[in-house]
């Protein structure tokens, strides 16, 4: 029987692993590994290995649906498009484009994100965003300001060349599992691994120095390390003099952050802070890896800037084995940001509030575009709650589960006059929609995805979408045309060639160059080999210098209190992904982690008379949920941990956001716990 | 030639479990155990030299094929004696026995390629040679 192997990019995290789908008689029958892949070397985590399980899941959406009473009625594509043209088009006319919100998807391809963002702006709305708002918006803001580029500075495989790897706020062993092989390789050649996390994770298993800090005290820890490095004269003065500005301000800002004071704030031993600082500063090549533990705070942007400062004063950038590495959580969250599916940026990180940007794109797209930044994903929900946003178009996202304070989010979405959701499953958000459009999974469409290391890879189409489901690209084009725009793109390649013209970083990333492991942006022209390491020759900021931006520690928005004595921090587990709409439907994953649990310190549990496996209720000022108790010493006294893959967790989390990046503080919420009975 | 585990590298991601299950029609042969709060230990078939499962198997369905403890499904009665006999609890049975076949027909066992942390290999010496290299490096650095 003829069997074809089709190369695709894994639909889960941002590591960008590729694998082959073997296709027989137009069905995806198996996975073959790809040992020549530069980041994964053929490896796949549990989620990647189970990826095909969702393709033929009985819950897949096969037809467009419209709300009918409490249920759903199957409708034709024509009727769906007409309804949307009336719903969205009507809201645009009656309330103006500022009252319509668009959420693009970091699960969709670059081409689809580009088109969704283009459609939103061409319709006159500035309210376009994607779920990067909930994961790495502080990196976009903080790194653009300090280093002039928001992306991982060095490739994943380069971690093996590092001599000191500082992992802060990232449980990469579970969430970006293939990075572990490069860290182990670095350790084999003598690298020191430092892990800072409020929870002793599987990543901590790799650590030589483990810093178990209190949730929300990252800025204090980073300032403390900076203090030690400056005080002990371990800074790279030559680098500071040549490539940075603002160093004096930093010296002043961190002078009070003595190890003793920082120890009091963070709960880490002063000696460990000094050891970590020295190890990072003196190593010939140190890298910093971070993710949600840094960004999902009301001090997220400060956290990111503190990281950049640390790297800059030690000169740990622009060389092999160094770098600042924000690890992206979704297969195309980097690409969705690159494509301008963000409230404050047009494609290629051109500022939306710059009239030159609007002029450039007005010229390119042939109509007048609005100037100024729009509402972010979190602000759109607030605006919907106040009835200032009247209609929304949400692609491949589940804010009803993934946004903080779920009941508030659901109420806000229910207030909308008109909601369209485009997804592969009937998610909690889709349940609230007026029209639901069936989209394609990654294997059923083609296009490019940009991994966390800025690697743009082409993913091929292996099989046809189920039933009448269509690729997101087709849907967006049809929708745009029904709303009076002229979107004439026969395939992803034709969109990519427009992206080549308009996004300088992608200028040379042509379709025909993307067979195999892809290209790493910036790749400005067709002969350019790509740029795996950023900042080798200075920074894309004033005078080519990076900006050191001093930051000061601010406590998290919410603290433990008499009424809510525990601090809840959230995260992921190895076998699930984000809101879980895919992994909870994947039999070999859900059987390994079937229900919501809460990790409680054994001593706290003893006081509350909670035994391992008890059903407990967890309550915060926003709401409550139940979960299975797991007694462990992985978390310290006073801290509890819950994964956010199940609907309950975000009932509890706070809606406090970072003032600049608008990311919610998922990592610190006060709560109380009691036994369920 | 069983699969050897470098415990210092295992990150408990359970990729081997899912990969094994995937290529064996939903019946996997690997179990990753969380030992205490921190360590994770994948338990594999050892392909024992004197394999108790082959001794217990009265039909000859389990037998030694050079280094491998092989399994002939045609002869299996599903009696479950092998499950009782295995000292590591890695052979199990429902209607028939299920055990590691080292991915017969594939060049390398699936779990080894799939392991994100490079914790698995068929080289008995690899884990210890890596440990020696790390020890030497620590001595040289004086920590």
Interface residues (C-beta under 8 A of the other chain):
Chain A: X30 X31 X33 X35 X40 X42 X43 X44 X45 X46 X48 X49 X50 X173 X174 X177 X178 X179 X180 X181 X184 X185 X187 X188 X189 X190 X200 X202 X203 X204 X205 X206 X574 X575 X588 X589 X592 X632 X633 X634
Chain B: X9 X11 X12 X13 X14 X15 X17 X18 X19 X21 X22 X23 X26 X37 X38 X39 X40 X113 X114 X115 X116 X117 X118 X130 X133 X134 X137 X140 X141
